Amino acid sequence: MTSNGEKKGNRSWPQFQTSGMDLSVGSGNAILTALANVNGLSTTSQNRLGSNRQIGEIASKVVDLLWKNAAEGRGDPPNVQTYNAYLKCVGGPTTQRIAQRAHAFLDNMCKGTKRHDRVLPKPNTETFNTVIQLWSCVGGEKAQKKISELRTLLKDTQEEIPELVPNRETYLSILASTTLNSTIETEAVSTYFDPDGARELISEMNQAYIRTRDESLRPDTEVYNAALRWCGGPNQSSYAPTIPWDKYNIIFHDGFRDNNEETDALIDEAKLVEEWLNQMESPDIQTYESVIQSWVRTGTLEGVTNAETWALRLLENPLVESVQPRLQTFHPIIAAWAYSGDKRGPKKVEEWKDRLAQQSSTTPGIQPDGRVESALVTAWRNQQEKLLKQHREEDSMSHSSHTLLPKLSETARTCASSLERICEASCQPKEAEGPLNLFIEGHLFSEVVDAWASIIRHCQTVDGNTVGAEEASEEALTKVFLVAKLLDDTIHYFRSMEIDEKKSYLDEELDTEDLNCEVDFLKDWRSRQLRHLIYSASDVYTKCVAIFTEVDSTLTKANQSNSLKTYDAPGQNAFSRFLFEIESMLRRSEEYGKFLNQCDPTDDFEVVYEDLFSYSASLPSTENQSSHERILLYREVITGCTNLTSLSHVGDAVRLCMFILEALKHSIHEFEGYERDIVNLYSDVVSVLGNKIFLKPKERVMVLNFVSDHMNSVDEALAANQGSTNGVLDLKPIMKKIQETLEHTAATEVDDHLKNRYSLTGSIRGDSSNLRAGGKKRRTKPRQRRRRKKAT
């Protein structure tokens, strides 16, 4: 398992200045090669798009400088090695655009035509290999057509350049390109394997070996594997990019697929892959994994069963060392059962987990880690979702609700208990190697919260007289906070461990006086686990609070229509009942945010395993994700405040709103790019604090004026951070909202300054307390007072 602390998004590159620089071709080629290695053909095509624009700009400046120096007689012009490295740095908005640009360069090099008034050097085999690999990243029929054109161009160019012949990398690149027809991004699944085309190319390669006796052209296991689609981590070869894992959560979203034209094609492909393995002289573990993956990719029960047969064959009949199974061999099978929602899913996941644990003593590398443990939570959660889906399809108001509720509660309890076991095992003091296998992924807490939330939502849709609905809903509401508490307790454990380790290190350093000793605590697995959980906390808290705001909204509608039974006493909605816990989560979120801000920007917030596999459908991987989740939490809490209808909670609502506004102001530098969310946040605050039921007129005027001042202050701070003299927030809708609120406020409570500020002169209504039901003003005591005063 390796860590990956690099934030996603474009890498920040220093400005590359070329004015007055003398650069030789050798030095220029070295710079371009280094840039090409960073841009990396060996990474996934999507990662390649992240920083290639800046890399491409720097590479273009290097090439331009070499041509300029050559024109001024201060060096040689760029050679073919220059352009081989440069083509690997070419940037573009899409992989297809990158491949097209590189292909255009190759055409100019082959035909000798000028490009920007420059005659480019003749290509060599590496030039063709690079362009083939770039088209491989594109995938699809168009890419295959372009690669076919490149093969023809390579043969035609040999007449002019005899040494331009395909090498091992050429054949491997073409073979690998057939496995990248597309990726499984939707429910549509594509086939990848072309055995006839692969045999033809391997035969051509073998003939070249016989003709030249070049050992590198002898077909071997790597060559035969190149024709198979295989997922299992970064591709260490230069001829193909990393193939992403199949999206098993999409393949098995609706359970096991029925046999149809699409699945039949995938089953036929899996049989061809099996046949390919049987014909190989020495298949390795990558070959067997390709077979297992191809069967699971069918999405059928038959496919998963056949994959299990191959996996058990590897476990029960140990073969040569080259085909020793590893943990990633079994990921597709476990994922299939976890995501299928099948009633056998949790049991199957448990069986595979136990089987791997038992045989790990004799087969190194298959010890279940935290991901396999988490698959059990995923399996129970998906089984719950399938039960709910089947119930909705049958009849959401049928009498089966009383039998469904116990099943839903059982799955939620099992999800929660599985997560508790994972946390307990991870927090146990063990040797260095032990806890590394039990890294707790933050998405598990969200899944368990979702499991309890599903029960609450289901109870809101059934008849109020359904047996057990009230008890199940109440249990779920309570358990939601227990999940958050489990997360907090786990974070507290790892924080205390980190503090103890730092104290131990300082004591040891003072005793030994070894000031040069460097211990990187941030790379320690406990520190990495701590930051990952803290990074995930805001998302878990937001889900918890959202459940209560959703419950209150539903109950409000129910009370209005009187169609559903409510379980809350008058004035005691869900948000108010758990107000203390909600406020605690809000304050802890701010505490965690400050903790993350103190971390180095290169600290690890997530752990990426060497095989790049995760049982999570999504991981926190976008820059400023923590700030986004905090904004969502703020809005959910404010939404909950709108449901506080009891006068006894006026102070609570004001306190929460003010706390959120101050937290926003003190951390405003973290929220750049979230201007629209900030405006919506202020709008929500105005809706709460401008509520006539909440505050007295004078209080309402005071707090709304404070919000207005606060909003302008935040706008000025954002503008200053962005180097702008003008505001960056669109405050007009909020000011209009404040104006509309104050127009319904008694005129005596709004001073002249505020009237002018919000353009309220002449528009403020009189005191509503002096109005009769018919709308006529009372003319009793006020008139008498004025008359007595005049008489005096």
VENCOR-V526649 format. One line per field, one symbol per residue. ss: DSSP state (H for helix, E for strand, - for the rest). phi: phi as a letter, one per 40 degrees, with the letter a starting at -180 (. if undefined). A space follows every 50 residues. Layout:
BEGIN
ss = ???
phi = ???
END
This chain:
BEGIN
ss = -EE---------------------HHHHHHHHHHHHHHH-----HHHHHH HHHHHHHHHHHHHHHHHHHHH--------HHHHHHHH-------HHHHHH HHHHHHHHHHH--E----E-----HHHHHHHHHHHHHH-HHHHHHHHHHH HHHHHHH----------HHHHHHHHHH-----------------HHHHHH HHHHHHHHHHHH--HHH---HHHHHH---------------------HHH H---------HHHHHHHHHHHHHHHHHHH-----HHHHHHHHHHHH---- HHHHHHHHHHHHHHHH----HHH---HHHHHHHHHHHHHH----HHHHHH HHHHHHHHH----------HHHHHHHHHHHHHHHHHHHHHHHHHH----- HHHHHHHHHHHHHHHHHHHHHHHHHH-----HHHHH------HHHHHHHH HHHHHHHHHHH-------HHHHHHHHHHHHHHHHHHHHHHHHHHHHHHHH HHHHHHHHHHHH--------HHH-HHHHHHHHHHHHHHHHHHHHHHHHHH HHHHHHHHHHH------------HHHH-HHHHHHHHHHHHHHHHHHH--- ------EE----------------HHHHHHHHHHHHHHHHHH----HHHH HHHHHHHHHHHHHHHH-HHHH---HHHHHHHHHHHHHHH-------HHHH HHHHHHHHHHHHHHHHHHHHH----------HHHHHHHHHHHH---HHH- -HHHHHH----------HHHE-----E---HHHHHHHHHHH-
phi = .bcbcccchcccbccbcbcgbcbccccccccccccccccgcccccccccc bcccccccccccccccccccccgbiccdbccdccccccbdbicbcccccc ccccccdccccgccbfgbcccccbccccccccccccccggcccccccccc ccccccccccbdccbcbccccccccccccbdabccbccbbcbcbcccccc cccccccccccbfcdccccbcccccccbcbbihccccccacccccdcccc dbcbgccccacccccccccccccdcccccccacbccccccccccccccgb cdccccccccccccccbdbcccbccbdccbddccccccccgcccddcccc cccccccccccbbcgbcdbcccccccccccccccccccccccccacbccc ccccddccccccccdccccccccccccccbcdcccdcbccccccccccdc cccccccccccccccccgcccccccccccdcccccccccccccccccccc ccccccccccccfccccbbccccccccccccccccccccccccccccccc cccccccccccfbbcbbbcdgbcccccbccccccccccdccccccccccc dcccbabbcccgcacccabcbbcgcccccccccdccccccccccccccbc ccccccccccccccccbcccbcgbdcccdcccccccccccccccbcdccc ccccccccccccccccccccccgbcbcbcccdccdcccdccccccdcccb cccccccbfbdgbcccccccbcccgcccbbcdcccccccccc
END
